């Protein structure tokens, strides 16, 4: 017979009135790293809700004499400047009423239907209001979003972008790391600074380094916009993406900006041959306390349509620097995938995030990246940290250089093209040394503070800035400013390298400059291959319509991805 009183405790689980007795299972779980993350229950009134907020407007539109006079429950007289910009520049007014009449659930099903071509989706999606697009993607679960992204990305061949930064802003380290990143297969490389006035040296180092590793990699130096534009005009960089847009008027105004000022800035880049995309991401409006009680997805879709209306090539989104905010609430990871998907639905290039660390959990870190990794996007990371995260001046990426082997194995395990490839240690060492040596010559010829042989040697074998000798930062900053005042250009760098035994690197930089003049890489989703052919949504259109169509990993590229250094060759057993 069971004694019902045998395990009686006093109070809240206390034994004999002492400390509450704990479940050893729960004690063990509390030590898991995921419990160091922050989580918040939904609070729609202030915008702490990822999707399906009760405060999101119902879709509606009315057109009179070619003008949208009512949108998503607002009369034109009630429009704020974001509503007005979207209504006037982002919607196809000729077809908007027809598109809005499409049943949202049926359209969501079309997104995952292999018999409905991408072009048909784009035609209707580009005539839908923010509330309509929100309603459509709210119908999709995460697997359906992955299926839709596979069809909807603009460029057929997926790609990747990396961060190359140094906590010391060490130019030699940046050049060597950029060479390795380019060799590993990244299509784009982005840097930023710890000290703002170092920007010219960072841009120069990144340019020389990438073109040592592999010709054709596009580079960016993410700094204050006037400086960034100047660096681009002088041929030190090839693209920009850190031009932010927001989903509520108050946040825009806090930055002394409007959609029109952003469009003007974008034209400044494009007219000078610089590839350009904007940046947004769920949670930014909430972070500023001005989300207007709307869901993160709804506000982000307004950002996407502002970007579309400005006429730029694409958008870096997917949480970005605010990723911890959507990931703190239910359905946050699904929301991030949804905002990437809507970017593709309106025919924009998608640099789909994964560029900001947000969790202590390796499981959660990997899971956040899987939708973009599996579906493939134009740039799966808008900043995979090709350096250790302690050196990442963008506050750390979701994956860093210590994850290279894991990432390569994931590609191999799942037969997925994640935009990078395995490399040989000997080749990496050789490229790092050559990049550092090339930069040494450039500095010498331009009269900058010398790069020592000790620095070249250290950068050749370095893991990060902890392995690099310190430089005289004051002298470097002075020289970097002189570089801007003397108006040193990419052509000057080409001349120096060609005359000092680095003809291959010089030719690669010259080819980048020629590409700027031609302007072909201003097409949506444009990158250069190793022969400097432009690959974009124009000549590499995504034609996925089910099994046997679209991008299929195979041939030489599959052989590359399979060839991880850890694998045993049967002939050697």
N, C-alpha and C positions, 0 to 999 in steps of 0.2 A: 504494500500500500504506500502511495506517495504522500509524504508529509508536506502539505501546502505551505507550512511556515518555515521549512528547512532553510530557505534562502532569503528570508525576509531581511530587508535593510531599512534603516531609518532615514527619513528625509529624501533628498534627490539622489538616490542610489548610494548613499553613504553607508558604510558598514560600521555599526555601533556608534553612529553619530560623528564619525571622523571625516576625513577627506573623501569626497565622492569617488567611488571605485570606477575606473575607466576601462572601457573596452580596449584590449591590446590591439585589436584590428584598427580602431579609430586613432589610437596613438601612433601607430605605424603610418597610417595614411596622412596624418598631419605633418609628418616629416617629409612628405613628397614635395618636390620643388614647385609643382603646379600651385600649391597652396600659398606660395609667396606672391602669386599674381593677384591683381585686384579685380573684383567682380562687383557689379551693381545690379540691383533689381530695376526693372523698367520704371521710368518716371516720365510719361509722355508729355506732361505739361511743360517741362523744361527742355525736352528733346532727348532725354535718355531712353531712346527706343530706336532700334536699328531699322526695322521695317514695320509696315502695317500699323502705323500710328492712327489712333482714332481722330487725330487732328489734321491728318493729311486731307487735302481737298478732293472732292469728286471731280473726275474728268469732265470737261465741257469746252466748247468753242463756238464762236459765232463770228462770221465774216461778213462785212458789209463793204461793197465797192473796193474789194481787194485789200482790206485792212482788217486785222483781227481786232474786234471790238469787245470781245468777252472771252476769257480763258480761265478754265478751272475755277469757275464760280465767281470770278471778279469781273466787273465792268472795266472798260479801258480807263475810265476816270479814276479807278482805284488802283491801277497798276503802279508798282514801284519801278525803279529803273531797270531791275533785272527782268521783271515781267515784260516791260515794254521792249527791251532789247531782244528777248527771246521771241516775242510775238512778231517783231519787225524783221529779224535777221536769221532766226534759227528754224523757223517753220516754213514748209513749202505751202504757201497760202493757196496755191491752186488746188491742192489735193487734201488740205488739212481736214475739211469737213468729212470727206469720204473716209479718210484714215481713222478719224475719231469714231466713226460709226461702226467700225469693225469690232466684233465682240472680243473683249480682252482675253478671255480664256481660250477662244479659238486661235487668236494670234499667238498666245503662249505655246499652244500645241504646234503651230507652224514653226516656231523657233527650233523645236526638237524633231521636226518631221524631215527626214532625209529627202523627201520628194519636193520640198519647197526650197528653191534656190536662195542663196544669200542675197542676191540682187532684189528679189521680191520682198524680202524682209526689210532691207535698207530703204527701198522706195516708200514703204508705209511708215517705218519707224521715224524717218526724217520729217514726217508730217504730224507727229504726235506731240501732245503737250506734256509737260513734266508729270502731271498727275496721271495721264494715260499710260506713259511708260512705266511709272511706278506700279500702277495696277497690273500691268501685263507681267512684269517680272516677279511680283508678289505671288503669282500662281506657280512658280517653279521651285522645285526642291533643288538641293545642291547638285545632285547627279544630273538633273535636267539642265542646270546652268552649265555644267561642264560640257555636256553634249552640244548645247547651243554655242558655247564659245569656240568649240572645235570648228563649227561651221562659219561663225561670224567674224573671226579675226580677219583683218584686211589682207595681210600678206600671207601667202601660202606657207612659206618656210618660217618656222619660229626662230626667235633669236634671244639674245641676252645682253644685258648692260651691267657694268661693274663700277664700283667705287675704287679709286686709287688715292689715298690720302695718307698723311703722316702727322702725328701729334706734334712733331718738331717742324713741320713744313719743310722737311729735308729734301732739297731738289734731287740729290743723287738717289736717295731711296725711292722717290716717286718715279724717277725715270726707269730704274731697274724693275720695280713692281709693275709698272705699266707695260714693260716689255714682256714680262711673264704673263700678265693678264691677256695681252693680245695673242700671245702664243697659245694660250688655253682656249681661245676661240670667241671671246666676247666681241660683239659688233660695235659697241660703244663703251667709252670709259669717261667717267665723271670724277672731277676732283673738287675740293673746296679747301678752305684755309682755316688755320687757327688764329693767325694774325692777318688781318685784311690786306695789309700792304705787301704781303708775300704773293698775292695772286698772279702777277706776271711771271714769276719764277715757276710757280706750280703749273701754269698753263704751258709754258715752254718745256718743262720737264716731261709733262704728260704727252705732249706732241712728239718729242724726240723718242721717248720710250715706246709708245704704242707703235710707231712706224718702224721701230727696230724689231719688235716682236712679230708683227704681221702688218703688211701694207693694207690700208683701207679702213682702219678702225677710226671712227669719228670720236672727237673729244669735246669736252665741255669743262669750263671752270665756273662753278656756281658761286658767284659773289654778287655784290651790289650791281644793279642792272646797267648803269652807265659804264662801269668798268668792264662788265661782261661783254657789252656790245662793242666797246673799243677793242678788246682782245680779239673778238671775232673778226672785226673789220681788218685787223692787221694780220689775219691768217694764223693766229695762235690757237684758235678753237674752231669747231665746225658746226656746233649746234647749241641750242639752249632749251631748257625745260623748266627752270625754276621761276616761272612767271605765274604767280598764284591768282586763282579766281575763287570766288566764294558764292554760297547759295542764298545769302540774305543780304539785304541792302545795308544794314547797320555794320556788318563785318567789312563789307567792301569800303564803306566810308571811313571806318577806323584806319584803313590803310591808305587813305587819301586817293582812292581809286574808284573807277567806274568801269563797266564793260567797254565803254568807248575808249577810255585811256589805255586799257589793255590791248584793244584792237590796234590802236595807234602804235604802241610799243612793238607788237607782233609784226606790223608792217615794216618797222625799222630794221628788224632782223632779216625778214624775208627779202626785202629789197636789196640787201647787201649779201645775198647768197647764203645766209645762215639758216640751217634747218631749225624749226621752232615747234615746240609743243608747250602747252600750259601744264600747270600742276594744281590739283585739288585733292580732296580725300575726305571721306566721311569723318565726322567728329570735329572738324575745324570750327564750325559755327557754334557747336555746343561748348567747345573749349573756350571760345570768346564770350560765352554767356548770352548769345544772341541767335539761338536756333529757332525762335518763333514758335516753339512747341511742336515743330514738325519732325518727322522721322529723319534719321541720318540719310537714308536712301533718297527721300524726296529732295532734300536740300542738295545732295550730291548730283542728282539728275539735272537740277537747275544749273549747276556748274558745268556739266557736260554740254548742255545746250548753249550756254554762253560761249563755251569754247568753239562749238560748231558755228555759231553766229559770227565769231571773230575770224573765221576762215583759216585757222592754223591747222597744221597737219595732224595733230593728235593731242593726247592727254596722258600725263603721268598721274594715275590715281589708283586707289586701292588702300585707303586708309592713310598711307604715306606717314608723315611725322605724327599724326594723331591716331595711329593704328590701335594703340592701347584702349582708346575710347570705344570704338565699335566692338572690339574684342572683349570688353568688360560686360556687355549686355547679351541677353539671349539672341541668337541668330546673327551675331556679329560677323562671324566668318562667312556666312551665307550672304550677308549684305555686301561684304567686300567683293565677293565674286559677282554679285548683281551689278555693282557699279562698273566693274570691268566690262561686263557683258553689254550694258547699255552703251558704253563708249564705242564698242564694236558695232552695235546695231545702227548707230548713226554715222557709220563709215569713217570713224577716226582711228588713227594709230593708237594702239594701247600699250603703254609702258605700265605694267600691271602691279606695281608695288613690290612687296616682299623686301623692301629696302630699309626697314626700320625694325630693330629688335623690340619685342613687346612682352616676352614671356621668359620665365625661368625654366620652363618645361621643354625638353627636347622633343617630346612627342607632339606637344602643341605647336611648337615651331615648325615641325615638318608638316603637320596637318594643315596649317595655314597656307603653306605654299602649294599643296597638292592640286587644288583646282586649276591653277594657272599652269603648273608643270605638266599635268596630264592632258589638258586641253591644248596647250601650246598657245602662246600669245606673241605679239610682235616683239616684246621684250619681257620675258617671264619675270625677271627682276628689273626694276628700275634702279638697281644698285645692289648687286651682289658684292659684298665686301671682299675684294681680292687681297686684302691685308688683314692682319689680326684685328678684331674689333677694338682692341685698346688703341689702335691707330686710326680708327674710323672717325673722322671729324664730322660725319653726318649723324653722329650719336649711335652708331652701331647698326649693322644690317641683320636681317633675320638669319642669313647664312654668312659665314666669313671664310677666310683662307683655310682654317682648320677643318672645314667641311668639304673641301674639294674632293677628297677620296669618297666620302659618303655620297656626294652628289653624282659623281661619275658612276658609282655602283648602282644608284637608283636608276640612272639612264639605262644602264646595262640590264638590270633586273627586269624592267618594265618595257624595254625597247621603246624608249621615249627620247626624243631629241630635246634636251634642255638647254641647248645653245652653247655648250662648252665641250671640251674633249680632254682625255688623258694626255699627259706630256711626259717626256723623258727628263730625268734629272740633269743629265749632261747637257741637253739642249737648252734647258732653262738657265743653267749656270752660264752657258756661252752667250745667250741673248741678254741676260742681266749685265754681264761684264761689258758687252758691246754698247749697250744703251748708256751705261755709266761713263764709258770712255768717250762716246760721242758727245755727251753733255759736257764732259770735261773740256773738250776742244772748243765747243761753242762758247763756254764761259771764258776761256782763255782769249779767244779771238775778239770777243766783245768787251774785254777788259773788266769782267766781273771778278769778285773775290774768287781766288783759285780753288778748284776742286783737286784735292790731293790724291795721290795714288792710294793712300790708306783708305780714303773714302770710297774709291772705286772698288777696292778689294772687299771692304766691309759690305757694300751694297750688293756685290755679286753673290754673297752667301747669306745675306741677312734674312731673318724671319720678319723683323719689324724694327721700329725706331730704337728699341732697347739695344739693338746690335750696331747702331750707327754712332760714330763720333759726333760730338756737338760742333756746330758751325758758329761763327760770329754773326749772330742774328742781326745786330744793328747794321753791320756792313752789308749783309745780304739785302735788308730792307731798303737801304740807301741805293743799292745797285738796281733793285727791282723798280724803284721809282725812276731812276735814270733811264732804264729800259723803256719805260712809257714816254718819258720826255724826249728821248732820241727817236721815238717812233720806229723801233726795231720791228721788222715784219717777218713773216714766214719765209719770204723770198731771201731775206738776209741769212736766215738759218740754212736754207738750201745751199746758198753759195758757199758758206763756211764748211758745211759737211762735204760737199762735192770736192772742195779743194784740199781736203785733209784725210782722204782715204775712206770716207764713209759714203761712197756714191750710191749704194743701195738705199740707205736711209734717206738721202737727199732726194732720190727719185721718188720714193714713196710720199714724202712731204709735198713735193712738187705736184704729184698726181692729185693729192687732196686739194691743193690750191686750184688746179685746173678744174676739178669737180665743182668748186665754188663758182667759178666763172660760168661754167655750162649750166648750172642750176638744176640738173636733172634730179639731184637728190632732195629737192624740195617737194617731190611727190610723197604721198602718204606712205608711211612705213618704209621709207627708203634707207638702205644701207649699201655699203660697197662690199663686193667680194674681194678676194685676194688679188684679182686681176683688175680691180678698180671698175668693174662693171656695176652699174646701179641695179640693185634688186629691190623692187618696190611693189606696192599693190597694183601698179599699172602693168608691169611685165611679169609679175609673179602672183597673179590673183588667186585668192583662196577659192578653190572650186570643189570643196567638200560636199558630197551628196550621198554619203553612206559608205559602206565597205567597198574597198577597191578604188576610191576616189580621194581627192585631196592630197595632202602631204603624207607620204609613206616613207618611213625610215628604212633605208636599204643601201645597197651598193657600198661605195667607198666610205660614205659617212657612217654607216652601221659598223663597218670594219674599224673605223676610228674609235667609235664609242665602246666597242667590245674590248679594245686592247688596253685594259687596265694593267698596271705593272704587277699587281698582286696575283694575277692569274698564272697557273702553272701550265707550261707548254708540255703536251703529252710526250714530245720528243725528248724532253729533258728528264723524264721520270725513269 
